Amino acid sequence: MEVMDTERLVLRKFIENDWRDLHEYLSDPQSCQSCPRSKEN
């Protein structure tokens, strides 16, 4: 898996175990103010 990182950031592809963290992030309205929305929303 290719990983790009800096002192403050690590970018990598999602893995199966990321779902809990992603759900927590996307469930917080303040964190998700600038999240892309689907056409249904």
C-alpha positions in Angstrom: 0.0 0.0 0.0 1.4 3.4 -1.0 1.5 5.9 1.9 2.2 9.6 1.7 3.1 11.3 4.9 4.3 14.6 6.4 4.9 15.7 10.0 1.2 16.2 10.6 -0.6 14.1 8.0 -0.7 10.5 6.8 -2.6 9.7 3.6 -3.4 6.1 2.7 -6.2 4.1 1.2 -9.1 3.1 3.4 -8.9 -0.3 5.0 -11.7 -2.4 6.3 -11.0 -1.5 9.9 -11.4 2.3 9.2 -15.2 2.1 9.2 -15.7 2.9 12.9 -13.6 6.1 12.7 -15.2 7.1 9.5 -18.7 6.6 11.0 -17.8 8.7 14.0 -16.4 11.5 11.8 -19.4 11.5 9.4 -21.9 11.4 12.3 -20.7 14.7 13.8 -22.5 17.6 12.1 -19.8 20.1 13.0 -17.1 17.9 11.5 -19.1 17.3 8.4 -20.1 20.8 7.5 -17.9 20.8 4.4 -18.4 17.1 3.5 -19.6 16.4 0.0 -23.2 15.5 -0.2 -25.0 13.1 -2.4 -27.6 14.2 -4.9 -30.2 12.7 -2.5 -29.3 15.1 0.3 
